[in-house]
Amino acid sequence: MEQVHVHKDNPYCVSLTRYERWRTREVMVGSVGIGGDHPIRVQSMTTTDTMDTAATVAQSIRMIEAGCELVRVTAPSLKEAENLKDIRRQLHAAGFDTPLVADIHFTPNAAELAARIVEKVRVNPGNYADKKKFANIEYTHEEYAAELERIRKRFAPLVSICKEYGTAMRIGTNHGSLSDRILSRYGDTPQGMVESAMEFVNICEDMGYHNIVLSMKASNTQVMVQAYRLLVSHMRVTGRNYPLHLGVTEAGDGEDGRIKSAVGIGTLLEDGLGDTIRVSLTEEPEAEIPVAQALADRYALRSSQPPLPERRDLPYNPYEHSKKTSHAIGFTGGEQVPRIIMDLSAGKDLQPADLTPLGYRYSEKLDKWRIDDQACDFLYVGDHPPSFELPGTLHLLENADTTGSHNMKVMDATETSWPAEQPFMVRVLTQDVNDDFIEKLKAHPKASIILRSTHSLIMADLRNTVIEFIRQEVTNPVFAEVYYTEDDQTWPLYAATDLGALLLDGLIEGIWIRHPECSSSLLNRTSFGILQSTRTRISKTEYISCPSCGRTLFDLQETTARIRERTSHLKGVKIGIMGCIVNGPGEMADADYGYVGTGPGVITLYKGQQVVKRNIPSEEAVDALINLIKEHGDWIEAESLALNA
């Protein structure tokens, strides 16, 4: 049995300070190359019934015309695998030669047939040769070896067919569907995900088959990023370089789904990892393509950007989430959640209504502020403090030379006189962080740092500077200030990438997103969305919602909307909404409640991993879910929240 290894010097990427894609081996999927010198490929998956050939072909064409370079289609049984012939033939007749990928779970016979028809098959090591019962099993060395031999016999026929037909394969580990065998030995961990994939890789390599793409998907972005890093580190140690398919599974829909996908996928792309990506949204599949393309396009010319000074090691563990050491200043730093700064310094006289998009609603009749769960923490007003009294939870930041106020000052790093007793913030460019500045920080423990970068490699530059703070034992809280000018469809993806990467590694204590033309409402929502997606600050209900496919047994988009309408006020509650049983039970391990399609028109409800109610008619299932949440004490009436706000 091969043990997962970790690279010691530069753990998971070619460079921490310059952009360089990790060079993987070329894998051809029909006429489309993945890895090697090929660009980052974008792909998606059909949501139609695979047996409905006309609908699947029509949807595939919409995806291709949107820019999809590989089309994945589910093949849950032999009949669907057989129908891939007709789908492929009709696509070719319509003038489209985009490669097809058969998505396989539980059914080796369907995989073996599909591998003779389409250009690529995706198998899930967690359920290709195993059935999940959530059983904890103690294995001797001999018993575990016998299990691996059983898997080999089950998997080897597919490998032989792929070799014969020139079919590519994705070995796609899902955090939510690790086998009982892997869970028993390694737990529900990134290491277990890597071990699961490598068991199948070893079989392929023993048979001389290398036309492999690997993925480590999870709905939890921390787990997803750690698993990919661990996989790459292991491959670098052992001399492998298989291409990577990146994705955050069950990301959800709308702004939340896009931000969550960008956090996970973008964090890895920043460090040159990833050869093909799929953004999994609970929307029509063609809606996924522009998001994936926007993420990929950012790196098309990234290698031509000037590098930062090389750094070969890290003062933290990139395979586990932990916060860097910082001391508390008021309600910032220490063990507190990351804080958010918003900017209303444009120069006009502020009115209470200007704070509504920032989570603070004023009732003139009651002379009372209502504070939302997504209410920003700091408000930068520059030289224009408001003339009205603010709620006590909102802290004003004003320029250092503003007179007649007792609000927190924002100093420039070049200013010679910093406050000696009062908390304040100091804005500094990464390029101005030197030994003198660091010594000054150490002499001013009440200074929080607002760190900015003008470098094109903004995340790497900010990370590199924070690493220097760690090395110099600077424990002042750090806010990352980022500035974007792109359109409203693009800049949130960039912000989620840049800030998400820093938050996932626990390197910053706050964020400040700036845009010259964007609404304060979108800036505030995006800020909270990034914190939610990194699991560093929970401010709303989280929906672990799969993107739908041909296995889905109900209308996911409509159902997700109905559940969201009834439950969106349940801060911190995680609800899984799964179209079928494939990932349902596993992902329920990360959700508090699960809503899973288990048959035509019937739903099974979960509490964590445990089935609570089976075969509920779909028209009654949302009410049953609400009742289940109430039974376990997690329900709060929306009206009472409003009254207590």
Disulfide bonds with the S-S distance in Angstrom:
none
